[in-house]
Amino acid sequence: MRNVLTWVATAAILSAAGSALAANQYDLTCKGTEQKETGKPATPWAETFRIDLDAKRWCRGDCRTAARIDAVTPDEIVISNSRATSGGPNGTALSFSRASGDVREYMDAGWSGSSFDIAKGKCTRDLFSGMPGVKF
């Protein structure tokens, strides 16, 4: 009986640890609109992001390269230079609202403190599909 109780307690602890880890690793499937050219209508946009809050790493799309998450608060996840790993322009930022599911990718417009949206929409949480492996 003692072995059974030990096994049950161990299984419960491992299950709780696995759930906590899974809670901090997930994919976000986002849909909305993207502004590709100034003065033109926004076009539909959809993208998947992989998020690992424990390692503070993220990646987008086919996830060839993971990058650092700059800030994680109870309300928001913020990523600077969000298009650097995909060959995009410097100065872009990405923010995810943890409460509403809103996503906004934007570029700062200089000294005035203003910015303009590149993409915006809503995200839903999905199963974590992993980060690219390390070579050494």
Backbone as JSON, one array per atom type, in Angstrom:
{
  "sequence": "MRNVLTWVATAAILSAAGSALAANQYDLTCKGTEQKETGKPATPWAETFRIDLDAKRWCRGDCRTAARIDAVTPDEIVISNSRATSGGPNGTALSFSRASGDVREYMDAGWSGSSFDIAKGKCTRDLFSGMPGVKF",
  "N": [[0.83, -1.2, 0.0], [1.96, 1.2, 0.75], [3.82, 1.69, -1.29], [2.11, 2.14, -3.42], [0.83, 4.52, -2.63], [3.06, 6.21, -2.58], [3.73, 6.15, -5.29], [1.41, 7.33, -6.41], [1.52, 9.9, -5.27], [3.95, 10.82, -6.35], [3.31, 10.78, -9.09], [1.31, 12.74, -9.13], [2.76, 15.04, -8.42], [4.6, 15.2, -10.55], [2.8, 15.53, -12.65], [1.67, 18.02, -12.03], [3.95, 19.63, -12.25], [4.5, 19.29, -14.96], [2.21, 20.48, -16.05], [2.54, 23.12, -15.22], [4.83, 23.81, -16.65], [3.88, 23.5, -19.27], [2.01, 25.52, -19.28], [3.5, 27.77, -19.67], [4.6, 27.53, -22.16], [3.69, 27.75, -25.43], [1.93, 27.95, -28.59], [0.88, 30.76, -30.49], [-1.76, 31.5, -32.48], [-2.42, 33.84, -34.77], [-4.63, 36.24, -36.23], [-5.61, 38.84, -38.42], [-5.19, 42.09, -39.69], [-2.85, 43.46, -42.06], [-0.67, 46.08, -42.82], [0.78, 46.73, -45.69], [1.67, 48.67, -47.46], [1.96, 52.2, -47.34], [-0.91, 54.2, -47.49], [-2.38, 52.37, -48.91], [-5.08, 49.94, -48.82], [-5.47, 47.88, -45.9], [-4.49, 44.44, -45.7], [-5.56, 40.98, -45.35], [-4.12, 39.13, -42.65], [-2.26, 36.5, -41.24], [-0.56, 34.61, -38.84], [1.69, 32.45, -37.08], [3.05, 32.21, -33.87], [5.62, 31.04, -31.75], [5.96, 30.62, -28.34], [7.98, 30.67, -25.49], [7.9, 31.17, -22.34], [9.37, 30.51, -20.05], [12.03, 30.17, -20.9], [12.28, 32.6, -22.03], [12.13, 32.98, -24.85], [11.26, 33.18, -28.34], [9.69, 32.64, -31.54], [8.75, 32.98, -35.01], [6.41, 32.0, -37.61], [7.84, 29.59, -39.71], [9.84, 29.18, -37.93], [12.75, 29.29, -37.97], [14.78, 30.53, -36.55], [15.18, 31.25, -33.17], [14.5, 33.93, -30.88], [15.12, 36.46, -28.36], [12.72, 37.25, -25.84], [11.75, 40.38, -24.83], [10.3, 41.57, -22.66], [8.15, 40.39, -20.12], [5.15, 40.66, -18.58], [2.42, 40.45, -16.22], [0.36, 41.36, -17.82], [1.25, 41.68, -20.47], [3.28, 40.68, -23.29], [6.29, 41.6, -24.7], [8.23, 42.24, -27.56], [11.14, 43.33, -29.01], [12.55, 44.56, -32.11], [11.18, 42.8, -33.87], [11.07, 41.79, -36.45], [13.59, 41.12, -37.16], [14.69, 38.49, -37.28], [13.51, 37.54, -39.54], [14.43, 38.94, -41.64], [13.37, 41.46, -41.86], [12.73, 45.03, -41.35], [14.69, 46.99, -38.99], [13.71, 48.23, -35.76], [11.09, 47.52, -35.44], [8.4, 46.41, -33.37], [6.69, 44.07, -31.27], [3.74, 43.33, -29.62], [1.85, 41.45, -27.32], [-1.25, 41.2, -25.85], [-1.93, 39.73, -22.87], [-4.31, 39.47, -21.61], [-6.49, 40.17, -23.35], [-5.87, 38.98, -25.78], [-5.15, 40.46, -27.92], [-2.94, 41.41, -30.56], [-0.24, 43.38, -31.66], [1.85, 44.63, -34.07], [4.29, 46.94, -34.7], [5.92, 49.99, -35.78], [8.17, 52.31, -34.54], [7.96, 55.82, -34.99], [10.02, 57.67, -34.88], [11.38, 60.59, -33.23], [9.08, 61.81, -32.2], [7.6, 60.09, -30.7], [5.46, 58.76, -31.67], [3.86, 56.03, -33.44], [3.36, 53.55, -36.03], [1.07, 51.07, -37.17], [1.99, 47.84, -38.29], [0.95, 45.3, -38.37], [-2.04, 43.96, -36.96], [-4.28, 42.3, -34.72], [-6.06, 39.44, -33.43], [-5.18, 36.81, -31.18], [-5.12, 33.29, -30.61], [-4.55, 30.71, -28.28], [-2.52, 27.81, -28.71], [-1.34, 24.38, -28.94], [2.05, 23.87, -27.98], [4.62, 23.89, -30.32], [7.33, 23.68, -30.18], [10.8, 24.8, -30.08], [13.49, 25.74, -32.33], [16.26, 23.48, -32.44], [19.42, 23.49, -30.64], [22.79, 23.7, -31.79], [25.22, 23.41, -30.5]],
  "CA": [[0.0, 0.0, 0.0], [2.85, 2.36, 0.85], [4.37, 1.92, -2.63], [1.04, 2.71, -4.24], [0.68, 5.92, -2.21], [4.25, 6.93, -3.06], [3.59, 6.29, -6.75], [0.34, 8.3, -6.68], [2.03, 11.23, -4.9], [4.96, 11.18, -7.35], [2.61, 11.07, -10.34], [0.62, 14.02, -8.98], [3.77, 16.1, -8.45], [5.1, 15.3, -11.93], [1.73, 16.08, -13.48], [1.58, 19.45, -11.73], [5.13, 20.27, -12.84], [4.31, 19.3, -16.42], [1.17, 21.47, -16.37], [3.12, 24.46, -15.05], [5.72, 24.04, -17.78], [3.05, 23.67, -20.46], [1.33, 26.8, -19.19], [4.43, 28.8, -20.09], [5.06, 27.22, -23.51], [2.53, 27.59, -26.29], [1.88, 28.66, -29.86], [-0.2, 31.72, -30.66], [-2.23, 31.61, -33.86], [-2.95, 35.2, -34.83], [-5.27, 36.67, -37.47], [-6.02, 40.23, -38.4], [-4.85, 42.8, -40.91], [-1.46, 43.9, -42.2], [-0.51, 47.26, -43.68], [2.02, 46.49, -46.44], [2.11, 49.91, -48.11], [1.28, 53.4, -46.89], [-1.95, 54.7, -48.4], [-3.14, 51.25, -49.51], [-5.91, 49.26, -47.83], [-4.88, 46.76, -45.17], [-4.78, 43.12, -46.24], [-5.66, 39.95, -44.31], [-2.84, 38.68, -42.1], [-2.31, 35.37, -40.31], [0.78, 34.16, -38.52], [1.82, 31.67, -35.86], [4.22, 32.53, -33.05], [5.91, 30.08, -30.7], [6.34, 31.37, -27.15], [8.48, 29.92, -24.34], [8.1, 32.19, -21.31], [10.41, 30.09, -19.1], [13.34, 30.45, -21.51], [12.17, 33.95, -22.61], [12.46, 32.84, -26.27], [10.1, 33.18, -29.23], [9.97, 32.63, -32.97], [7.55, 33.18, -35.83], [6.31, 31.25, -38.85], [8.49, 28.28, -39.74], [10.68, 29.13, -36.73], [14.14, 28.92, -38.26], [15.65, 31.11, -35.52], [14.51, 31.78, -31.99], [15.07, 35.19, -30.4], [14.83, 36.81, -26.97], [11.56, 38.04, -25.46], [12.3, 41.49, -24.06], [9.59, 41.81, -21.41], [6.95, 39.62, -19.82], [4.44, 41.12, -17.4], [1.14, 39.75, -16.13], [-0.56, 41.87, -18.83], [1.76, 41.86, -21.83], [4.56, 40.14, -23.77], [6.83, 42.59, -25.63], [9.39, 41.8, -28.32], [11.75, 44.39, -29.83], [13.14, 44.09, -33.37], [10.39, 41.59, -34.12], [11.25, 41.27, -37.8], [15.02, 40.92, -37.4], [14.99, 37.11, -37.64], [12.92, 37.22, -40.84], [14.98, 39.84, -42.65], [12.59, 42.7, -41.93], [13.4, 46.25, -40.9], [14.94, 47.23, -37.57], [12.81, 49.21, -35.16], [9.73, 47.01, -35.29], [8.13, 45.8, -32.07], [5.53, 43.2, -31.24], [3.19, 43.19, -28.27], [0.71, 40.57, -27.15], [-2.0, 41.4, -24.62], [-2.2, 38.44, -22.27], [-5.7, 39.47, -21.14], [-7.48, 40.25, -24.43], [-5.46, 38.24, -26.96], [-4.79, 41.39, -29.0], [-1.54, 41.48, -30.98], [0.06, 44.58, -32.44], [3.23, 44.79, -34.52], [4.34, 48.35, -35.07], [7.22, 50.61, -35.95], [8.26, 53.66, -33.98], [8.08, 56.82, -36.05], [11.02, 58.7, -34.6], [11.48, 61.37, -32.0], [7.78, 62.29, -31.71], [6.99, 59.09, -29.82], [4.33, 58.11, -32.33], [4.17, 54.78, -34.12], [2.32, 53.11, -36.96], [0.86, 49.62, -37.15], [2.33, 46.99, -39.43], [-0.09, 44.26, -38.32], [-2.78, 43.89, -35.69], [-5.33, 41.3, -34.75], [-6.33, 38.65, -32.24], [-4.48, 35.54, -31.12], [-5.63, 32.21, -29.77], [-3.5, 29.83, -27.78], [-2.51, 26.47, -29.29], [-0.3, 23.52, -28.4], [3.42, 24.29, -28.25], [5.26, 23.04, -31.33], [8.76, 23.59, -29.92], [11.77, 25.77, -30.61], [14.55, 25.07, -33.08], [17.3, 22.92, -31.58], [20.74, 24.12, -30.63], [23.81, 22.86, -32.43], [26.29, 23.14, -29.52]],
  "C": [[0.87, 1.26, 0.0], [3.44, 2.71, -0.52], [3.35, 2.56, -3.56], [0.85, 4.18, -3.9], [1.87, 6.76, -2.67], [4.16, 7.16, -4.55], [2.55, 7.34, -7.11], [0.83, 9.72, -6.38], [3.06, 11.71, -5.92], [4.3, 11.55, -8.67], [1.9, 12.42, -10.27], [1.6, 15.18, -9.05], [4.29, 16.29, -9.87], [4.05, 15.88, -12.86], [1.59, 17.58, -13.27], [2.76, 20.2, -12.33], [5.0, 20.36, -14.35], [3.27, 20.32, -16.84], [1.71, 22.88, -16.24], [4.03, 24.78, -16.21], [4.9, 24.3, -19.04], [2.34, 25.01, -20.46], [2.2, 27.94, -19.7], [5.03, 28.56, -21.47], [3.84, 26.96, -24.38], [2.76, 28.28, -27.63], [0.74, 29.66, -29.79], [-0.52, 31.78, -32.14], [-2.97, 32.94, -33.96], [-3.52, 35.5, -36.2], [-5.71, 38.1, -37.32], [-5.73, 40.87, -39.74], [-3.4, 43.27, -40.86], [-1.43, 45.08, -43.17], [0.84, 47.11, -44.41], [2.57, 47.76, -47.08], [1.29, 51.08, -47.58], [0.28, 53.86, -47.95], [-2.76, 53.63, -49.08], [-3.99, 50.6, -48.42], [-5.14, 48.12, -47.15], [-5.33, 45.45, -45.8], [-4.89, 42.1, -45.1], [-4.26, 39.45, -43.91], [-3.1, 37.52, -41.16], [-0.88, 34.89, -40.09], [0.75, 33.39, -37.21], [3.13, 32.05, -35.18], [4.39, 31.43, -32.01], [6.5, 30.86, -29.52], [6.8, 30.4, -26.06], [8.83, 30.96, -23.26], [9.18, 31.81, -20.31], [11.8, 30.42, -19.63], [13.41, 31.88, -22.05], [12.65, 33.95, -24.07], [11.16, 32.79, -27.07], [10.59, 32.99, -30.65], [8.65, 32.73, -33.72], [7.59, 32.26, -37.05], [6.94, 29.87, -38.76], [9.58, 28.13, -38.68], [12.1, 28.65, -37.02], [15.09, 29.38, -37.17], [14.81, 31.63, -34.37], [15.23, 33.05, -31.54], [14.57, 35.45, -28.98], [13.51, 37.58, -26.86], [12.08, 39.13, -24.54], [11.61, 41.7, -22.72], [8.36, 40.92, -21.32], [6.38, 40.17, -18.52], [3.15, 40.31, -17.3], [0.17, 40.16, -17.25], [-0.07, 41.76, -20.26], [3.08, 41.1, -22.04], [5.05, 41.11, -24.83], [8.12, 42.07, -26.25], [9.87, 42.98, -29.16], [12.39, 43.77, -31.06], [12.49, 42.79, -33.82], [10.55, 41.01, -35.53], [12.71, 40.99, -38.14], [15.34, 39.5, -37.85], [14.41, 36.71, -38.99], [13.39, 38.17, -41.94], [14.23, 41.14, -42.8], [13.37, 43.89, -41.39], [13.65, 46.27, -39.4], [13.92, 48.22, -37.05], [11.37, 48.76, -35.05], [9.59, 46.41, -33.9], [6.82, 45.04, -32.15], [5.04, 43.13, -29.81], [1.94, 42.33, -28.3], [0.04, 40.92, -25.83], [-2.37, 40.03, -24.08], [-3.65, 38.34, -21.79], [-6.7, 39.4, -22.28], [-7.15, 39.39, -25.65], [-5.1, 39.14, -28.13], [-3.29, 41.3, -29.29], [-1.38, 42.75, -31.81], [1.54, 44.56, -32.78], [3.32, 46.17, -35.13], [5.78, 48.81, -35.22], [7.17, 52.0, -35.35], [8.56, 54.65, -35.09], [9.01, 57.97, -35.68], [10.84, 59.41, -33.29], [10.13, 61.78, -31.4], [7.11, 61.32, -30.74], [5.8, 58.4, -30.44], [4.81, 56.82, -33.01], [3.08, 54.49, -35.14], [2.29, 51.6, -37.0], [1.34, 48.98, -38.45], [1.27, 45.89, -39.53], [-0.78, 44.34, -36.97], [-3.91, 42.89, -35.83], [-5.53, 40.65, -33.4], [-5.6, 37.32, -32.34], [-5.24, 34.55, -30.25], [-4.46, 31.28, -29.44], [-3.66, 28.44, -28.41], [-1.4, 25.66, -28.64], [1.08, 23.98, -28.85], [4.07, 23.34, -29.24], [6.78, 23.06, -31.23], [9.57, 24.7, -30.55], [12.81, 25.03, -31.43], [15.65, 24.61, -32.14], [18.6, 23.7, -31.65], [21.77, 23.15, -31.2], [24.97, 22.53, -31.48], [26.08, 23.96, -28.28]]
}
